[in-house]
Amino acid sequence: MENFDCVVIGGGMVGAASALSLANLGLRVAVVEQFKPKEFAKEQPLDLRVSAISLASQHLLTQLNCWQQIKQWRTCQYKRLGVWELPYAYTEFNAKDIAQEHLGDIVENRLLQLALWQELNSNQNIFLYCPESLVDIEQSTDNVIVTLSNSTIATKLLIGADGANSKVRQLAGIGITGWDYQQSAMLINVETEFSQQDITWQQFTPSGPVAFLPLPGQSELGGYASLVWYHSKAEIKRLASISNAQLTSEIHQYFPKRLGKVKVIDKASFPLTRRHANSYQHKRILLVGDAAHTINPLAGQGVNLGFKDVKALQNVIASAIANGQSWHSDTVLGGYEKARRHDNLLMMSTMDALYTSFSHPSSLVKFARNLGFLAINKLPLINTQIKNRALAYACGVTLTE
Ligand SMILES: Cc1cc2nc3c(=O)[nH]c(=O)nc-3n(C[C@H](O)[C@H](O)[C@H](O)COP(=O)(O)OP(=O)(O)OC[C@H]3O[C@@H](n4cnc5c(N)ncnc54)[C@H](O)[C@@H]3O)c2cc1C
């Protein structure tokens, strides 16, 4: 039976980044993934699944030698972030306010994964098992035996990076707390009348937010964008069943006028759920990314939290190796959980507070929250103390006083 230092189940964005960062520390790592990512070609249409990649995540991807490749393929940089409910309380966050050139880039998930896979393929410490999938695990004090569909391997540490419905988490008997938001989100790729923009925006409405994320390239109409439409499950089901031409017409009625004219190219919908694993590590098994936490996608933080997990894991293991400690001991892995649990919980709770506050029907609450936005805009002290700090936190940068 082949033995590894680490076996990572799931070669998605977070799993692939975890594997690379640990292989770069000199560990022998196996990656088990069901599906191989498709090669890139310029003429391929833009994928529906896109993420707003923060500056901190870009830093990690640069360190893993992937960011340059992703930029060469295609991304759309954004410098401004607009948020509002009522037009008078429109608030804009700007990269300049936190001394940065941009706030992040919108990137297709599959390109992120593909760039990481290029590095996996050329790393001598990495062994790919694909297409393969996890069947069972057997934990002991010395190792974990991992049964896959076509082979059995052993490892000192098993990392579950297998997404929201993690089989690793279930087989390890790690419970979750969470709930269903009773809402769905529809992702819609559109051609836009306006050419590529440097702003991403979100308007809160009583039935849920609508969001605009700019995408790269020129279309027949002008540019491209990804729209996110949050609504009740029933309404999203209805929207999913109508033709692209009908959906285009409903977008024109429902979205704010600043969107301009659009033409729907493609669409897909996802239920919104919140899940948090009760523990991130248990007897040589460790969870990262969506296997450990799923968050309301309101502020586009999901994969960014996953990349923060990767960085924290790399830090604790690197420092254990440097100090001659057993890098897979409970104490070291407990350090990873300590570094990440509070931060993930804070971000999840902040998103929930925003979500709940903006779906509150009371006109008094509505007035209060728009007053809050107005104060953030107009009062210089609040502006620098709250607005810029919140922005720096979301982008993963430290503000210099
Ligand atoms: C509507 C919506 C919008 C979003 N927008 C954003 C955004 O703007 N910014 C952002 O940061 N995040 C966003 N997210 C969240 C983001 O997509 C996730 O956080 C991210 O995909 C998690 O990455 P992951 O690698 O942990 O898991 P996944 O992407 O789910 O990858 C898991 C991998 O494991 C593999 N796998 C699963 N089971 C097995 C098995 N048994 N054996 C082998 N392999 C297996 C799968 O094939 C997959 O490749 C959004 C989510 C939603 C629903």
PDBQT file of the ligand as one rigid body, heavy atoms in Angstrom, charges set to zero:
ROOT
HETATM    1  C1  LIG A 501     -24.212  31.487  -5.675  1.00  0.00    +0.000 C 
HETATM    2  C2  LIG A 501     -22.822  31.422  -5.123  1.00  0.00    +0.000 A 
HETATM    3  C3  LIG A 501     -21.942  32.459  -5.382  1.00  0.00    +0.000 A 
HETATM    4  C4  LIG A 501     -20.648  32.435  -4.839  1.00  0.00    +0.000 A 
HETATM    5  N1  LIG A 501     -19.823  33.493  -5.073  1.00  0.00    +0.000 NA
HETATM    6  C5  LIG A 501     -18.596  33.531  -4.480  1.00  0.00    +0.000 A 
HETATM    7  C6  LIG A 501     -17.716  34.665  -4.666  1.00  0.00    +0.000 A 
HETATM    8  O1  LIG A 501     -18.002  35.641  -5.355  1.00  0.00    +0.000 OA
HETATM    9  N2  LIG A 501     -16.513  34.637  -4.017  1.00  0.00    +0.000 N 
HETATM   10  C7  LIG A 501     -16.151  33.576  -3.234  1.00  0.00    +0.000 A 
HETATM   11  O2  LIG A 501     -15.053  33.631  -2.634  1.00  0.00    +0.000 OA
HETATM   12  N3  LIG A 501     -16.939  32.487  -3.064  1.00  0.00    +0.000 NA
HETATM   13  C8  LIG A 501     -18.154  32.438  -3.659  1.00  0.00    +0.000 A 
HETATM   14  N4  LIG A 501     -18.968  31.352  -3.478  1.00  0.00    +0.000 N 
HETATM   15  C9  LIG A 501     -18.484  30.202  -2.678  1.00  0.00    +0.000 C 
HETATM   16  C10 LIG A 501     -17.451  29.355  -3.404  1.00  0.00    +0.000 C 
HETATM   17  O3  LIG A 501     -17.950  28.916  -4.658  1.00  0.00    +0.000 OA
HETATM   18  C11 LIG A 501     -17.060  28.153  -2.528  1.00  0.00    +0.000 C 
HETATM   19  O4  LIG A 501     -16.664  28.645  -1.254  1.00  0.00    +0.000 OA
HETATM   20  C12 LIG A 501     -15.894  27.375  -3.142  1.00  0.00    +0.000 C 
HETATM   21  O5  LIG A 501     -16.264  26.773  -4.359  1.00  0.00    +0.000 OA
HETATM   22  C13 LIG A 501     -15.393  26.303  -2.167  1.00  0.00    +0.000 C 
HETATM   23  O6  LIG A 501     -14.261  25.666  -2.706  1.00  0.00    +0.000 OA
HETATM   24  P1  LIG A 501     -13.829  24.230  -2.185  1.00  0.00    +0.000 P 
HETATM   25  O7  LIG A 501     -12.605  23.874  -2.968  1.00  0.00    +0.000 OA
HETATM   26  O8  LIG A 501     -13.773  24.225  -0.697  1.00  0.00    +0.000 OA
HETATM   27  O9  LIG A 501     -15.039  23.254  -2.549  1.00  0.00    +0.000 OA
HETATM   28  P2  LIG A 501     -15.607  22.849  -3.994  1.00  0.00    +0.000 P 
HETATM   29  O10 LIG A 501     -15.429  23.952  -4.980  1.00  0.00    +0.000 OA
HETATM   30  O11 LIG A 501     -16.990  22.336  -3.753  1.00  0.00    +0.000 OA
HETATM   31  O12 LIG A 501     -14.647  21.632  -4.439  1.00  0.00    +0.000 OA
HETATM   32  C14 LIG A 501     -14.765  20.344  -3.874  1.00  0.00    +0.000 C 
HETATM   33  C15 LIG A 501     -14.054  19.349  -4.811  1.00  0.00    +0.000 C 
HETATM   34  O13 LIG A 501     -14.082  18.054  -4.215  1.00  0.00    +0.000 OA
HETATM   35  C16 LIG A 501     -14.408  17.070  -5.179  1.00  0.00    +0.000 C 
HETATM   36  N5  LIG A 501     -15.046  15.957  -4.456  1.00  0.00    +0.000 N 
HETATM   37  C17 LIG A 501     -16.194  15.977  -3.726  1.00  0.00    +0.000 A 
HETATM   38  N6  LIG A 501     -16.447  14.781  -3.181  1.00  0.00    +0.000 NA
HETATM   39  C18 LIG A 501     -15.427  13.966  -3.552  1.00  0.00    +0.000 A 
HETATM   40  C19 LIG A 501     -15.122  12.587  -3.312  1.00  0.00    +0.000 A 
HETATM   41  N7  LIG A 501     -15.925  11.807  -2.553  1.00  0.00    +0.000 N 
HETATM   42  N8  LIG A 501     -14.001  12.050  -3.873  1.00  0.00    +0.000 NA
HETATM   43  C20 LIG A 501     -13.187  12.827  -4.643  1.00  0.00    +0.000 A 
HETATM   44  N9  LIG A 501     -13.418  14.144  -4.893  1.00  0.00    +0.000 NA
HETATM   45  C21 LIG A 501     -14.526  14.702  -4.373  1.00  0.00    +0.000 A 
HETATM   46  C22 LIG A 501     -15.369  17.802  -6.134  1.00  0.00    +0.000 C 
HETATM   47  O14 LIG A 501     -15.387  17.192  -7.402  1.00  0.00    +0.000 OA
HETATM   48  C23 LIG A 501     -14.734  19.217  -6.163  1.00  0.00    +0.000 C 
HETATM   49  O15 LIG A 501     -13.765  19.347  -7.179  1.00  0.00    +0.000 OA
HETATM   50  C24 LIG A 501     -20.237  31.331  -4.026  1.00  0.00    +0.000 A 
HETATM   51  C25 LIG A 501     -21.124  30.272  -3.786  1.00  0.00    +0.000 A 
HETATM   52  C26 LIG A 501     -22.400  30.302  -4.309  1.00  0.00    +0.000 A 
HETATM   53  C27 LIG A 501     -23.340  29.154  -4.036  1.00  0.00    +0.000 C 
ENDROOT
TORSDOF 0
